[in-house]
Structure formats: C-alpha cells, structure tokens
Amino acid sequence: MRILHTSDWHIGRTFHGVDLLADQARVLSAVAELVAAESVDVVVVPGDIYDRSIPNADAIGVCNRGFEAIRAAGATIVATSGNHDSPARLGAGASFAAAGGLHLCTRVADAHRPIVLSDDDGDVAFYGIPYLEPEITRTELGVPHAHSHTEILDAAMSRIRADIAARSGARTVVLAHAFVIGGEATGSERSISVGGVETVSMSAFDGIDYVALGHLHSPQTLSESVRYSGSPLPYSFGESSHRKAVWIVDLDAKGLAAVHRRELPQVRGLSRLTGTIDSLLTGAEFAAAEEHYVSATITDITRPVDPMRKLRERFPHAVHVEWARPEGNPELHYRERVHGRRDTEVAASFLTDVRGTPSKGEMAWVERALAAAVRETDSGRGESAQEPVASELTA
C-alpha cells in the first residue's frame, strides 16, 4: 500500500493580513497531481485542516475542492482534527463522507476504532487520534487526574494497542497531532502548552508501522517510522528557507518498506530585504524578490513617508515593513560611545541628550560633583558626603 502523508493545511489562514486561499488551492492541486503520478492509495492528514474553528465559506470551498481533487486522483483520505480545528464542525457528516472515501476522525471516543483498508498483503488499520486537549479529553479517556499531553496520549495509545492486539497481523498507521520531543518548531505554530509542558515522548508510538504527525510546520524525520510532513505552504518568514514536502510511504506485507520525500512546488517565495527605500526600489540585486512575499527593513536616516505604498510599486506582494535607523539603537552601543572618554565629557553628553547643551556654570557644578565623588571614594567616607553635592546640583 502506498500512502501520502501531508498535514497542517490551515485553510483560511492569512499571511500578514494577505488572503492565502488562492495559494492554498494551488498547492492542494499539486498534492492531487502527486497522488496520480505516484499511484497513491491513501492520503493521511493529521490535523489542522482549517486555520480556525469556524472557517468561512470560501475556506470550506477550497478545502472541499482539495478533497475532491485528491479523491478524483484515486486516493482514499483519512484525516483528523488538529488544535486549530473544531472537531464537531470538521466531523459533521463524517459517516456520509466516509461512503465517498473521506474518513474524518474527530471523536476521541473513536480513536481506537481504526479505518481498515486492504491491499494484496492484507489489512492496514489507520488509527486517527484527534488533537487531545488534556483538560477536555482526560475524563473521556478514563484518566481524570491526567493533566499533561504525555498522560493523555499514553491513555489513547493504550486503547489503540488493545485493539491492535485483538487483530491478527494487521499493519498499523497512527495519525497524531502533537509536539513530539525532538521536533523543531518554526514559530508559526500555535502553542499547545498546558502547564508549561506540551511535548510528548516518541516512545508513545513504539511498535506502530508508521506514525504520521501533524502540528510542526517543517518536514522532519524523528525516526524512520515517525515523521512530520510539515505544512504545504510557509506561514511565517522563519520558514523562508524551508522546502515544503510530503512523504510517500510504502507498506509491504511485513510493515514499513520505504519512505520517500517529494517536494511541493513553491507557490510564492518569501524574501527579507534591507536597505534604503531608494535602493530597494531601484537595486538590481532585489529583482528576484519582485513576485515574492516581502518583509522589508528600511534604513533611511529619516522615516520615509508611506513606505508600503512605494514598496508595492515594485513588490506588489510586500506584506511587512519596518524602519530602523542605520546606526541602530544608540542605547545598545552606549559602552562603545563612552569608552575612553573623560567623566566630564560623558556627563556633558548626557545633559545635552536629555535637556540641551549645559552652560559653563552648570559644567563647573558637574566638575565639582565629580571631584567630590572621587575624593569620597579615595577616603572611604559614607553617604553623608554626597548630600551637599546633590543639593548644589539640584539648585
């Protein structure tokens, strides 16, 4: 049996306020093309189908058309709900959808009841574990005192292993939406932390032929049989260097036979640009970013007027702009600024910054105060010696 592992579609997500539905529709079409080209039997999607628990009509339309394209390409679909999804809404009509080859696993109570599909080598049991929020699911899983993700996932896997033991030699695939130890977040994932602990051990999945993970947005191999596919599109500039991909998983009569990575086409690149507004608008070195989503840091000495409008003349997909003085934040370089300068020079500079250039008389008071402080340090006198100096400066 050949399986395609994808996840974290986040249909309906925006990128710095920009609608991504067109990009998402294109990448789901690419997934369907892979299904046909690779003769895939089953597509597994472990969670975060949508980006919101109540997706709008346009997002539902894109998702449904994606499912339809994958089914038309010849694959059965097994999908679960993630922490962004509403299990009740995603699972509405699940029984009806299953008749058409779309199996939506959104009920915690059914996690140990697999979708059983067959090939020439026998049965493959697909166990879809929806996202398990400890405070919501612990009673349903029979562990009322559990608070951590590890305890909750262990309880769900215990039920699954009991079902596996009752089956005669079926190969097994588990879909889970979790943060497994060893995985690396990209920054665009929503935290699933409960009490500061959101990770679970990979040992929870011991003995399973293949574990299709969702939640983290970059393709990752935790072990030969435990993997994240990542999201099909980048959802933060921190993912600009990632090549998005899916896993093609082959099962033979004994279990896992091989796993192959297939990269997805880049719908639109991401670029971080830095320079003055004029250099960004005219520099040949920035030409490659003209059709990318752009985050720009403007380094003009004075803040440009309406920089986003100007940037979009060349970069129509610019989504973020910020201004940074070319010398950076002066406070961060204070040590370098005062290094090697006399105390009176440092004090004069400080007074100039906060209230204007000090007069000769004011600087005379400063010099007397500094001299008194030096004498006090040398003689080891107490705090009282500072009081006359302070009153003089205040006057």
Secondary structure, DSSP 8 states (H G I E B T S, - for coil): -EEEE-----BT-EETTEE-HHHHHHHHHHHHHHHHHTT-SEEEEES-SBSSSS--HHHHHHHHHHHHHHHHTT-EEEEE--TTS-HHHHTTTHHHHHHTTEEEE--GGGTTS-EEEEETTEEEEEEE-----HHHHTTTTT-TT--SHHHHHHHHHHHHHHHHHTSSS-EEEEEEE-EETT----S-S----BTTB-EE-GGGGTT-SEEEEES-SS-EEEETTEEE---SS--SGGGTT---EEEEEEEETTEEEEEEEEE---SS-EEEEEE-HHHHHH-GGGGGGTTSEEEEEE--SS--SSHHHHHHHH-TTEEEEEE--TT--GGGGHHHHHTT--HHHHHHHHHHHHH----HHHHHHHHHHHHHHHHHHHHT--GGGGHHHHHHHH-
